[in-house]
């Protein structure tokens, strides 16, 4: 029998390997976020989210918003692995003209994508709007005998999202309305496209969200599935909107590009992909 920790690691490594390969094949994209947030995505999609790949428009599905839309490879990989109509051939056509896997998630172009994201902060605001819609629909359609609407909105947000003004306004409203169906996972990897985040950003994010009236948590190791799982569970049981700062490492596992801006907006390079797979104990061939 496979140990659950071994199975978790296999799932996470699968996401990381796919992220490296599809970005490398396209020779364009952002491998670092999908690699670093692979553990978060695995836990969220396998243990918490409710969805039906055979009915992507099921009204009471949980929503997932990739506000950090530049990390679109992560979303496409999760949709592929969880059974949506996104075959391996589409992953291999990542960022190519007329593919279902464009550079940023596009609503209606890709099965399972809930909202178009690209401009930083936009997806964050969209998620707040979805939570407001959930509350309105629940008030309209639920009865004491039947709960028709009862779903959550999860989002993965980045430093870039947290820096944007639209995020501040949306977060303030969400706290005021106590939108408890919101669970936001902050990929706190300390890196922006230009370099270390500390060069341009030094505020205490969780203190700000405390002031907004959110439930806040910090996971010191965002690559630990058990810790991420526990934090999401706690967030789901709190009546306030929640944000969980998960300390991750961009380009996790890359011997020479982890924790650098080089893992942010360009492929790792064939040699670095090979070295990373070797370090993971992942087969080098076939890609």
C-alpha positions in Angstrom: 0.0 0.0 0.0 1.3 3.5 -0.9 1.9 5.7 2.1 -0.4 8.8 2.0 2.7 11.1 2.3 4.3 9.3 -0.6 1.1 9.7 -2.6 0.9 13.4 -1.8 4.5 13.8 -2.9 3.9 11.9 -6.1 0.9 14.2 -6.9 2.9 17.3 -6.1 5.9 16.2 -8.2 3.6 15.4 -11.1 2.3 19.0 -11.1 5.9 20.4 -10.9 7.2 18.2 -13.7 4.2 19.1 -16.0 4.7 22.8 -15.2 8.4 22.6 -16.1 7.8 20.7 -19.3 4.8 22.6 -20.8 6.5 26.0 -20.2 9.7 24.7 -21.6 8.0 23.3 -24.7 6.2 26.6 -25.3 9.5 28.4 -24.6 7.4 31.0 -22.8 5.6 31.3 -19.6 5.9 31.3 -15.8 7.1 27.9 -14.3 8.0 29.3 -10.9 4.5 29.9 -9.5 3.1 26.5 -10.5 6.1 24.7 -9.1 6.0 26.6 -5.8 2.2 26.4 -5.4 1.9 22.8 -6.4 1.3 21.6 -2.9 -1.4 24.2 -2.3 -3.2 23.3 -5.5 -3.0 19.5 -4.7 -4.5 19.9 -1.3 -7.2 22.3 -2.4 -8.4 20.4 -5.4 -8.1 16.9 -3.8 -9.4 17.6 -0.3 -11.6 20.7 -0.2 -13.1 21.8 -3.5 -16.4 20.4 -4.7 -16.7 20.2 -8.5 -17.9 18.0 -11.3 -15.7 17.8 -14.4 -18.6 16.3 -16.4 -20.8 19.3 -15.5 -18.5 22.3 -15.3 -21.6 24.6 -15.0 -23.1 22.9 -12.0 -24.6 25.9 -10.2 -23.5 24.9 -6.7 -19.9 24.1 -7.5 -17.1 25.7 -5.6 -15.3 28.3 -7.6 -11.5 28.6 -8.0 -10.0 31.9 -9.2 -6.4 32.0 -10.2 -5.9 35.7 -9.5 -2.2 35.3 -10.3 -3.1 34.6 -13.9 0.5 34.5 -15.1 0.7 31.1 -13.4 -1.9 29.7 -15.8 0.0 26.5 -16.3 -1.0 25.5 -12.7 -4.7 25.9 -13.5 -4.5 24.0 -16.7 -2.6 21.2 -15.1 -5.2 20.9 -12.3 -8.0 20.9 -14.8 -6.3 18.1 -16.8 -5.5 16.0 -13.8 -9.0 16.3 -12.3 -10.8 15.1 -15.4 -11.9 18.2 -17.2 -12.0 18.3 -21.0 -8.4 19.4 -21.3 -6.3 16.6 -22.7 -2.5 16.3 -22.7 -2.4 17.6 -26.2 -3.7 20.9 -25.0 -1.1 21.1 -22.3 1.5 20.5 -25.1 0.0 23.4 -27.0 0.4 25.8 -24.1 0.4 29.5 -25.2 0.0 28.6 -28.8 -2.5 30.2 -31.2 -6.0 28.7 -31.1 -5.2 26.4 -28.2 -7.4 25.9 -25.1 -4.4 26.8 -22.9 -3.6 30.5 -23.6 -1.0 32.6 -21.7 -3.6 33.7 -19.2 -6.9 32.0 -18.2 -9.7 33.0 -20.5 -13.4 32.4 -19.5 -15.3 30.3 -22.0 -12.1 29.4 -23.9 -11.0 26.7 -21.4 -13.3 24.2 -19.7 -13.3 24.8 -15.9 -11.9 28.3 -16.0 -14.3 30.5 -14.0 -13.0 34.0 -14.9 -10.5 35.7 -17.2 -7.5 36.9 -15.2 -4.4 38.8 -16.2 -4.3 42.3 -14.7 -3.1 41.8 -11.1 -5.8 42.3 -8.5 -8.6 41.7 -10.9 -9.2 38.1 -10.0 -9.2 39.0 -6.3 -12.0 41.4 -7.0 -13.9 38.9 -9.1 -13.8 36.4 -6.2 -15.4 38.9 -3.9 -18.1 39.5 -6.5 -18.7 35.7 -6.7 -19.1 35.6 -2.9 -21.6 38.4 -3.0 -23.5 36.5 -5.7 -23.5 33.3 -3.7 -25.0 35.1 -0.7 -27.7 36.7 -2.9 -28.6 33.4 -4.5 -28.7 31.6 -1.2 -31.0 34.2 0.3 -33.3 33.9 -2.8 -33.4 30.1 -3.3 -32.7 28.3 0.0 -35.5 27.2 2.2 -35.6 25.7 5.7 -36.1 22.3 4.0 -33.7 22.7 1.1 -30.3 24.2 0.8 -29.8 24.8 -2.9 -26.9 27.2 -2.9 -24.0 26.7 -0.5 -20.6 26.9 -2.1 -17.2 28.5 -1.5 -14.9 30.7 -3.5 -11.2 29.9 -3.3 -8.5 31.9 -4.9 -4.7 31.8 -5.3 -3.3 35.3 -5.1 0.3 36.6 -5.4 2.3 39.5 -4.1 1.4 41.4 -7.3 -2.3 41.0 -6.5 -1.8 42.1 -2.9 0.0 45.3 -4.0 -2.9 46.5 -6.2 -5.4 49.1 -5.2 -8.5 47.2 -6.5 -7.6 44.4 -4.1 -7.7 46.8 -1.1 -11.1 48.1 -2.0 -12.5 44.6 -2.6 -11.0 43.2 0.6 -12.4 46.1 2.6 -15.9 45.3 1.2 -15.6 41.6 1.8 -14.6 42.2 5.4 -17.5 44.6 5.9 -20.0 42.2 4.5 -18.4 39.2 6.4 -18.3 37.1 3.2 -17.4 33.9 5.0 -17.4 31.8 1.9 -14.2 33.4 0.7 -10.9 31.5 1.3 -7.9 33.1 -0.3 -4.5 31.5 -0.4 -1.6 34.0 -0.6 1.4 32.5 -2.4 4.0 34.3 -0.3 7.1 33.5 -2.2 9.0 36.8 -1.7 9.7 37.2 -5.4 8.4 39.6 -8.1 9.2 39.7 -11.8 11.8 42.3 -11.1 13.5 40.6 -8.1 13.0 40.2 -4.4 9.6 41.5 -3.2 11.3 43.4 -0.3 12.7 45.8 -2.8 9.3 47.3 -3.4 7.0 45.8 -0.7 7.4 45.7 3.1 4.0 46.0 4.7 2.6 43.4 7.1 -0.1 41.9 4.9 -1.9 40.0 7.5 -2.1 42.9 9.9 -3.8 44.9 7.1 -6.3 42.1 6.6 -6.9 41.9 10.3 -8.0 45.5 10.1 -10.3 44.7 7.2 -12.1 42.2 9.4 -10.7 39.0 7.8 -9.7 35.8 9.4 -5.9 35.5 8.9 -3.4 32.7 9.2 0.2 32.0 8.3 1.6 28.7 7.1 5.4 28.7 7.5 5.9 25.8 5.1 3.6 26.1 2.2 5.0 22.9 0.8 3.6 20.9 3.7 0.3 19.3 2.6 -0.8 18.6 6.2 -0.2 22.2 7.3 -2.0 23.7 4.3 -4.9 21.3 4.7 -5.3 22.2 8.4 -5.2 26.0 7.6 -7.9 25.6 4.9 -10.1 23.6 7.2 -9.8 26.3 9.9 -10.6 29.0 7.3 -13.7 27.1 6.2 -15.0 26.9 9.7 -14.7 30.7 10.4 -17.6 33.0 9.6 -15.2 35.7 8.2 -13.5 35.9 4.8 -10.1 34.2 5.2 -6.6 34.7 3.8 -3.8 32.2 4.4 -0.3 33.4 3.8 1.6 30.3 2.6 5.4 30.7 2.6 6.5 29.0 -0.6 9.6 29.0 -2.8 9.2 30.1 -6.4 10.6 27.4 -8.7 10.6 25.0 -5.9 13.3 22.3 -6.4 15.2 24.0 -9.2 18.9 23.8 -8.1 19.9 27.2 -9.6 16.7 29.2 -10.1 14.6 28.5 -6.9 13.9 31.7 -5.0 15.0 33.9 -7.9 13.2 36.1 -10.4 14.6 33.8 -13.1 11.9 31.3 -12.3 9.2 33.9 -12.7 8.7 34.9 -16.3 10.7 32.6 -18.4 11.3 28.8 -18.9 13.9 27.2 -16.7 15.9 26.0 -19.7 16.4 22.4 -20.8 19.5 21.9 -18.6 17.8 23.3 -15.5 14.7 21.1 -16.2 17.0 18.1 -16.4 18.8 19.0 -13.1 15.5 19.6 -11.3 14.1 16.3 -12.4 17.2 14.6 -11.3 16.9 16.2 -7.9 13.3 15.1 -7.7 14.0 11.6 -8.7 11.7 12.1 -11.7 12.3 10.2 -15.0 14.1 12.4 -17.6 12.4 10.8 -20.6 9.9 11.1 -22.0 8.9 14.7 -21.2 
